[in-house]
Amino acid sequence: MRRFAITLGLAAALAGATAAPAAAHTITPTSFDFGSFGIRIASTSQQFSVTAEGTEIDGQPQVLGGDRGEFDTSTDTSVPPASRCGNGDLDPGETCFFKASFIGSSKPGSFSATVGMTDGPSATVSARTAASPSKGKKKKCKKKGKKGAASAKKKKKKKKCKKKGKKK
């Protein structure tokens, strides 16, 4: 009877046990704000690291969604070739590196996208652009005077426009 209870208890424990979920792949940082820029001004690049956990990752680093035309990914040449993302499969426990950047927009606004590996983890990137400050309208210097024969006989006085702004 005792053997039966132990066997039954062990069978129940095994039947109720579930496999542990596979660890999720990681990316660092998970988000990055490039900041604010003028129109068509690009950022410096930011390094991202991707670690395969549980299963391999196969894919290239890329802009996966969002404002795709405003961001770009590239190979991180500051690390050894074997550590660059996109050089084949990334086996469990291995880490690779890539870079992302804001390429500069031709319009003002706020932009965001996701970057990462094709079948791996992704991170959110953001940036903003603002129109260049207005310098105001330039005033043209107009010469005052009468036109005609009478004015031709008089000495012409040149009127200089005063320039406003910072003196050097």
Residue pairs with C-beta under 8 A, 6 or more apart in sequence:
22 53
22 54
22 55
23 53
23 54
24 53
24 54
24 121
25 50
25 51
25 52
25 53
25 54
25 55
25 57
25 117
25 120
25 121
26 50
26 51
26 53
26 121
27 48
27 49
27 50
27 51
27 116
27 117
27 120
27 121
27 122
27 123
28 48
28 49
28 51
29 46
29 48
29 123
30 123
30 124
31 123
31 124
31 125
31 126
32 46
32 48
32 100
32 123
32 124
32 125
32 126
33 125
33 126
33 127
34 43
34 46
34 101
34 102
34 125
34 126
34 127
35 43
35 127
35 128
36 127
36 128
36 129
36 130
37 43
37 102
37 104
37 127
37 128
37 129
37 130
38 129
38 130
38 132
39 104
39 105
39 106
39 107
39 108
39 129
39 130
39 131
39 132
40 104
40 105
40 106
41 104
41 129
42 101
42 102
42 103
42 104
43 101
43 102
43 104
43 127
44 101
45 74
45 99
45 100
45 101
46 99
46 100
46 101
46 125
47 76
47 78
47 97
47 98
47 99
48 61
48 97
48 98
48 99
48 100
48 115
48 116
48 123
49 95
49 96
49 97
50 57
50 61
50 85
50 90
50 95
50 96
50 97
50 98
50 116
50 117
50 120
50 121
51 93
51 94
51 95
52 90
52 91
52 92
52 93
52 94
52 95
52 120
53 92
53 93
54 92
55 92
56 89
56 90
56 91
56 92
57 89
57 90
57 117
57 119
57 120
58 88
58 89
58 90
58 118
58 119
59 86
59 117
59 118
59 119
59 120
60 85
60 86
60 117
60 118
61 73
61 75
61 85
61 86
61 98
61 100
61 115
61 116
61 117
62 73
62 115
62 116
62 117
62 118
63 71
63 72
63 73
63 100
63 113
63 114
63 115
64 113
64 114
64 115
64 116
64 118
64 122
65 113
65 114
66 111
66 112
66 113
66 114
66 124
67 111
67 112
67 113
68 113
69 103
70 102
70 103
70 104
70 105
70 111
70 113
70 127
71 100
71 101
71 102
71 103
71 111
71 113
71 115
71 125
71 127
72 100
72 101
72 103
73 98
73 99
73 100
73 115
74 98
74 99
74 100
74 101
75 84
75 85
75 86
75 98
75 99
76 83
76 84
76 85
76 97
76 98
76 99
77 84
78 97
79 97
81 87
83 95
83 96
83 97
84 96
84 97
84 98
85 96
85 97
85 98
85 117
86 96
86 98
87 96
90 96
90 117
90 120
100 115
100 123
100 125
102 111
102 125
102 127
104 129
105 111
105 129
107 129
108 129
108 130
108 131
109 128
109 129
110 126
110 127
110 128
111 126
111 127
111 128
111 129
112 124
112 125
112 126
112 127
113 124
113 125
113 126
114 122
114 123
114 124
114 125
115 122
115 123
115 125
116 122
116 123
139 161
140 161
141 159
141 160
141 161
143 158
143 159
144 159
145 151
145 156
145 157
